[in-house]
C-alpha cells in the first residue's frame, strides 16, 4: 500500500516500521509528531507536510577530545563524503555539543510512498551514519596514536 505524506503520522509510521521488524515508537507529543526507530542507531522519522518532506534524523554527542575547530573539520568531511545526508553541530539544553545528521526525502503533494520505500530509506540513512565512523577514523586516527 502506498501513502500520501499527510497519512504518515507518528503512529502510522510506527506501525509500518514495526511491521517490518524495526523497533519503532511514536512520540506522544502533539508538537513533535515523529517516530523513534531503535536499531544500530536511534533514528527520528517524521513527515513535515509544510516542506513536503519525510525527514530522517540522528544525533550523537560530539567526541569530548575534539576541539571546536576539529569538529568543524569533521562536519565538513561528513558533508563532502556522505551523499544526501546533511551534518551539522548543535547544542543540547545542557550546552553539550552534538553531531546532528539529517536526510530529507521529498514527497510532493500528489505523490505517494510505499512502506517498502520507507524501510529502505531508513536503512540507507542508517548505513550512511555508520559510514561516518570511517570518516572520523580517517581524520583523527593518526592523532590518537
WOGI-V405013 format. One line per field, one symbol per residue. psi: psi as a letter, one per 30 degrees, with the letter a starting at -180 (. if undefined). A space follows every 50 residues. Layout:
BEGIN
psi=???
END
This chain:
BEGIN
psi=klkleffileeeeeeeeefghkjkkklgkefiilkkkkbelkkkklkjef fhljkklkllkkkffkleeeeeeeeeeefefjkfkkklklkaffgkkkkk kkkkkkjlegllkleeeeeeeeeeeeeeeeffeeeeeeegeeef.
END
